[in-house]
Every structure is written in structure tokens, then in C-alpha cells.
Amino acid sequence: MDMSIVIINWNTVDLLDKCLLSVLANRPDCSFEIIVVDNASTDGSQQLVIKNYPTVRLIVNAENEGFARANNIAIERTRGKYILLLNS
């Protein structure tokens, strides 16, 4: 795996959807994975990822861990040689 793309989300379902659509429409020229960390959203973000993006790895936090901690949670689980922290 060449690259891990990490996206942190908290109640931004529309931005998350547009972000994932953009990444998948403009795929990197290397092997990659996408990891979304959801910080206990209540706007349907988790359901969006599960339903529309089955290849995306979803990590669901029970509470809002904050941006930095959520990135650290994802980084611990990445498989890529390189990590891209992408804001939605």
C-alpha cells in the first residue's frame, strides 16, 4: 500500500460526501486506502459512508475526540507508506 488518505469528520455529511466523491473521481496513481474517522456525528455521516462508500474504512468514535486525536487514531491503523491528512 502506497498511501493512506485520512479524513476526519464531525457533522459535515455534505462536505464529506463531496470530498469522497472527489478523491474517488481523481484517484491517485498509486495504491491507496481511505480512512474516515467520524467523531460521533449525528447528521447521518456514518450511514453515508457505510451505504455509499463500502471500500472506505470507517472508524467511529463514541464521542468527539477532537481533530488531532482523531488523526492519531487513524494513523495508528494506516497501512500506507505515506499518509495524507485531508480535510473535507
Summary of the structure (lengths in Angstrom):
residues: 88
radius of gyration: 11.9
end to end distance: 22.3
largest distance: 34.9
contacts: 252
relative contact order: 0.32
helix: 34%
strand: 27%
